[in-house]
């Protein structure tokens, strides 16, 4: 029994000579997970963003578009950050370029967050 004045001695086991292998082998599963994450999630997201950016820069007067909020219209004027849509006779609204979701009658270029 150890008393107050008696010294306690604890021994540690010596590390095994084989160990757990080289350090880079230990990081292989982590690197594999990062690679899978990149190819499954990040790469398709970058491609989608590039496609949306190309669509929005290619907009021109006369295009029939739909906004992300569901407004159908024809582009009558383009600015650097916004576009003017004619949504009815003599009714024009100005919306952000980012609000344009796609061309009328085609699949939307911009995906809403609920479908992901």
Secondary structure, DSSP 8 states (H G I E B T S, - for coil): ---SSS----------SSTT--HHHHTHHHHHHHHHHIIIIIHHHHHHHHHHHHHHHT--TT-EEEETTS-EEEEEEE-SSEEEEEEETTEEEEEEGGGEEEETTS--SS--GGG-
